[in-house]
Amino acid sequence: MTPIQPWLNGPLENRGGKLYFDGVSAEELAEAFDTPLYVTSESRIRDNYRNLHKALTRNYEKIRVYYAAKANSNLSVLKTLETEGAYLDAVSPGEVFMALTTGFTPERILFTGTSVRNDELKFLADSDITVNADSLSQLDRLLKIKVPEVLSVRVNPEIGAGHHDHCITAGENTKFGLWESDAVNAYKKAKDSGVERFGIHMHVGSGVLDVDPFVLALDKLLSVAKRVHDEAGVSFEFVDMGGGIGVPYKPEDKPVDLVAFSEKVLSLFKNRVEEYDLGEPFFCVEPGRYLVCDASILLTRVNTVKVTPFKRFVGVDAGFNTLVRPTMYGSHHHVLVASKLDSPEEETYDVAGPVCESGDLLARDRRLPNVDEGDLLAVLNAGAYGYAMSSQYNARPRAAEVMVKDGKCAVIRKRETLDDLLSGQRVAE
Ligand code: LLP
């Protein structure tokens, strides 16, 4: 067994030039379950959760890790994290429903939605889910429906970060959260209405490999917490610094050093909590990507090799209907030819899907071994915002998902069929 590349680790293995994922042959998986196929390593999710939890609890005892279910809401993924003791961040009634179905109790679920409807607020109130208010409008409507026992407010910490403009969720241009003075008023209003227990929340953005934005934003969040504490007499049961921890997608990306991250973030947290007399709140994080991204690969079969005067295209059966990130954000996902791991990279290819749009490229100008029709490609780091953002665009049924562990595998979502394309539809009379 040789490592595939020094920067790639975890469940990926090179056995005699062939790709194995958590002990299972990629080629055998593709033959057994067809492609496109999402393959998820249960152990990798557990390892990621434990590494993060351990790094944080080294520096502070009262830690909660909320899994941001939007990254991957497959029931088996949710169950894996439920059994690890994770909490859960939901952004829609659907995610709350999935989490409750998996076995997360309401106390372990936090709802951080935006543009939330009244019937959705009622569902949350009836289900005893703690809500992170995203606007004064939402708070007023929630208080009219039911005064909750616990309430949190999403604060805009005025510092945002993220791998793409679409994924920066704090600062001047974002629709999310409340600015400082509105946040102070929100807590006053909630307290006057009878809410007794409180949390405070922020989320700077997604795909952040640098620790500094988290530290700067957390500092701002805690200064808002102090103002709320002083002016509204509120004490906090939890301080939630949101998600956003990035992962390396490109060979040159450096992973976040979790030990250094934990030390920097939590030393600031502990100092400010003491200085501002904020008691002993839980410190919460809300990672999606970090927990599940490198736990899945996407297998896709080459059907076409096409050479034009300008480009060499590899045509595969997964397009942006299956994995939208490269098209939507220009994201880089590393691609391996699953049976040619020991072959030299000889050609430059664009990897194109079956969607009828020119933007349907999983990879551009990528150096790969010589690719032939019938080769199997593995698209790495597909566990976060992969299946979750897939669609039936071009009337293509969605992919199947399998979970692997120590050489064994199980289907965790069956492939959609043509009949699924008709689901819920009827021809108008
Ligand atoms: N908490 C809140 C309130 C969020 O809005 C998000 C992500 C997270 C936590 C988790 O962030 P993470 O740890 O996964 O970075 N579709 C994009 C990412 C959008 C993230 C939206 N919010 C992508 O594929 O990169």
Residues whose N, C-alpha, C, O or C-beta is under 5 A from the ligand:
A	BS01	LLP	A68 A71 T112 C167 H203 G205 S206 G207 G242 G243 G244 I245 E286 P287 G288 R289 Y290 R325 A384 Y385
